[in-house]
Amino acid sequence: MDWVFLSELAINGALTGLLYSLFAIGLVLIYKASSVPNLAQGGLTMVGAYVVLALARDVGLPLWLAIPLAAVVMLGLGFGIERVALRRLAGRPVVMILMLTLGLDIFLRGTTLAIWGGTSRSMELGVSYDPLFLGDIFISRIHLVGAGVALALFVAFMLFFRTRTGIKLRAIADDYMASWSVGIAVERGVGLSWALASVVAVAAGVIWGEIQGVDQALSLLLLKGLTVAVLGGLDSILGAVIAGIILGVVENVGADFLDPLVGGGSRELIVAAVLILTVMIRPHGLFGRHDIERV
Amino acid sequence: MFYRLSGVHHANYVSDSRIFKVPADRNLTAFIFLIGLAAPFIIPSLYLNSYMLPWLIWTAAALGLNLVTGWAGQLHLGYAAVMAVGAYSSIHAARFGVPWEFALIIGGLTSSVIGSLFAFAALRVKGLYLALTTLAMQFVMDWVLTHSPAISGGSHASLQSPTLALLGQEITTDTGFYYVAFGWCVLVTIFMLNLKRTGLGRALVAVREKDFAAAILGVNSFYYKILAFATSSFIAGVSGALLVATFFFLAAPEQFSVAVSIQVLAMVIVGGLGSIIGSYFGVALILLVPGIVNGLVVTLSDGLGMQIDVETLAHIPNAVYGALIVIILLIEPLGLGKLYGNIRDYLMVWPFDQFKK
């Protein structure tokens, strides 16, 4: 057993996992506020990355300006999606809301590609590709940066949920009706959660765009993001971070063991297995609320 | 006016359990059936083959999903995987030399067995969590398909379908393929039309509405959930096999990918949960409209002398497809079937609007 190799796999897996968390935080924010499973997060991530690129390449802004501007644009998009689409379906059965977000995902993807084309582009963040050596273990710099962003967002959201607005959001998550009756603007809160998720999507889009190029594949993160969100408990941001690390490690180390056995490509399989096992054994995830209905 | 009724009233149970409670509905159905029969002689073969045929087969498939999602109320995001099981097993059976009639049934039965595995997820969770589990199962099935050359047919991952032959007749013409699809779609439609009149259908609806209330009434919800999944999987399997045998002629894993699962669910939901006529509308809308819109865009841009990027054109159908789902859900969450129902109910007593709620 090569421990150095194994720990290298584990550390890089954990870093990749934190990048999944970055994606999953968007899902969790919306689920927390409105119990809506946001399957459009993949599409939003894609739009986020393309908007950054459009501002940086087509308008010619520097990246440090393009990213916050894109965040502002996406903030508006998030509010808009909630106002136009989600609000009108509030209280409908989950199957319709699920379909609505799937439709949004397809629409966002199709529109983005129709406007900017499907050829993969690079983000060019300016992070060096030289590996970073930690003893004998080598680590990719961009993954480290991404993991840092994920943790920073996590801390930011933890602080945010202590502010007045954040407490309102927590109240909405806790009980829709009760918050309504004490005068909290529930619609605005849910809209805000969509806006925040869209801003998170910009962060995820930028980091993932740097890693694998800005193209359609960004929306394929959905399954991994969903798995992380479910494993962590759909309404816990801390859960999303920890579950991200767990999934990343399990996936990276597991794939190393399984790939020679099944002839490669076992990552998808591991992720799907983790999702199925989580739902079967512990549907509310590691840190989720226990009121998830079982048959 | 068109229906010549003052409303639907029943004086006995026989009339209450008729398939068509309004004579005009029966006449309309018979009329559409006749048009369907005559279609090869009316519609040019290009349209017959590239629009009517997939429409009918996808409708049969969507009706199968409607059984499990609309009637039994179980979310299913792995339907394409079940279709793939049917398609691959019946094509392998046919290549092995089994007559096509039996090969189709073998495909259906294999799908039933595999599809029932999805039901075990439904026994434990429901709603969103069921959707996620079936989605994950779809990914597992995709993975198995693409990673086992024995199933998917060698390094190119494509499997040639042998010539379809039913009742000793080799079917090679467009008209023949159309009638096979038409026959299967009619069969499934008749089954679904009758379903709501049977104990099975009522039990499924009871399970959908509230499973523990159903259990109190003596409806074994576990049993009926498995039955619903098995039946719908059978329909899925045969539809998948027919789709390959009469339309694609070549089975490839991407024909049954996650996107296809989402597409079938979109057809069912846009058409309306639990609505049979709605499934026809939903499939037509999702399958045909994006292509039509793209054609319109091309004609329009040519007419205006504008140059539209090839890549843009390639992605417009996708954007339209997504937008259609969103728009229909916003206009009428119960789908096109409900919209049709509204118009029908309005016309039923028009101009004597006695149906005021």
Chai-1 contact restraints between the chains, C-beta under 6 A:
chainA,res_idxA,chainB,res_idxB,connection_type,confidence,min_distance_angstrom,max_distance_angstrom,comment,restraint_id
A,P37,B,L128,contact,1.0,0.0,6.0,A-B,restraint_1
A,A85,B,V326,contact,1.0,0.0,6.0,A-B,restraint_2
A,R88,B,L330,contact,1.0,0.0,6.0,A-B,restraint_3
A,R92,B,P333,contact,1.0,0.0,6.0,A-B,restraint_4
A,V94,B,G127,contact,1.0,0.0,6.0,A-B,restraint_5
A,V94,B,L128,contact,1.0,0.0,6.0,A-B,restraint_6
A,V95,B,L75,contact,1.0,0.0,6.0,A-B,restraint_7
A,M96,B,P333,contact,1.0,0.0,6.0,A-B,restraint_8
A,L98,B,A131,contact,1.0,0.0,6.0,A-B,restraint_9
A,M99,B,I269,contact,1.0,0.0,6.0,A-B,restraint_10
A,L100,B,L329,contact,1.0,0.0,6.0,A-B,restraint_11
A,L102,B,I262,contact,1.0,0.0,6.0,A-B,restraint_12
A,G103,B,G322,contact,1.0,0.0,6.0,A-B,restraint_13
A,G103,B,I325,contact,1.0,0.0,6.0,A-B,restraint_14
A,G103,B,V326,contact,1.0,0.0,6.0,A-B,restraint_15
A,L104,B,V326,contact,1.0,0.0,6.0,A-B,restraint_16
A,I106,B,Y321,contact,1.0,0.0,6.0,A-B,restraint_17
A,I106,B,G322,contact,1.0,0.0,6.0,A-B,restraint_18
A,F107,B,A319,contact,1.0,0.0,6.0,A-B,restraint_19
A,F107,B,G322,contact,1.0,0.0,6.0,A-B,restraint_20
A,F107,B,A323,contact,1.0,0.0,6.0,A-B,restraint_21
A,G110,B,H315,contact,1.0,0.0,6.0,A-B,restraint_22
A,G110,B,N318,contact,1.0,0.0,6.0,A-B,restraint_23
A,G110,B,A319,contact,1.0,0.0,6.0,A-B,restraint_24
A,G110,B,G322,contact,1.0,0.0,6.0,A-B,restraint_25
A,T111,B,A319,contact,1.0,0.0,6.0,A-B,restraint_26
A,L113,B,H315,contact,1.0,0.0,6.0,A-B,restraint_27
A,A114,B,T312,contact,1.0,0.0,6.0,A-B,restraint_28
A,A114,B,H315,contact,1.0,0.0,6.0,A-B,restraint_29
A,A114,B,I316,contact,1.0,0.0,6.0,A-B,restraint_30
A,A114,B,A319,contact,1.0,0.0,6.0,A-B,restraint_31
A,G117,B,E311,contact,1.0,0.0,6.0,A-B,restraint_32
A,G118,B,E311,contact,1.0,0.0,6.0,A-B,restraint_33
A,E268,B,F139,contact,1.0,0.0,6.0,A-B,restraint_34
A,E268,B,W143,contact,1.0,0.0,6.0,A-B,restraint_35
A,L269,B,W143,contact,1.0,0.0,6.0,A-B,restraint_36
A,A272,B,A136,contact,1.0,0.0,6.0,A-B,restraint_37
A,A272,B,F139,contact,1.0,0.0,6.0,A-B,restraint_38
A,A272,B,V140,contact,1.0,0.0,6.0,A-B,restraint_39
A,L275,B,A136,contact,1.0,0.0,6.0,A-B,restraint_40
A,I276,B,T133,contact,1.0,0.0,6.0,A-B,restraint_41
A,I276,B,A136,contact,1.0,0.0,6.0,A-B,restraint_42
A,V279,B,V125,contact,1.0,0.0,6.0,A-B,restraint_43
A,V279,B,Y129,contact,1.0,0.0,6.0,A-B,restraint_44
A,V279,B,T133,contact,1.0,0.0,6.0,A-B,restraint_45
A,M280,B,R124,contact,1.0,0.0,6.0,A-B,restraint_46
A,P283,B,V125,contact,1.0,0.0,6.0,A-B,restraint_47
A,P283,B,Y129,contact,1.0,0.0,6.0,A-B,restraint_48
A,V295,B,K126,contact,1.0,0.0,6.0,A-B,restraint_49
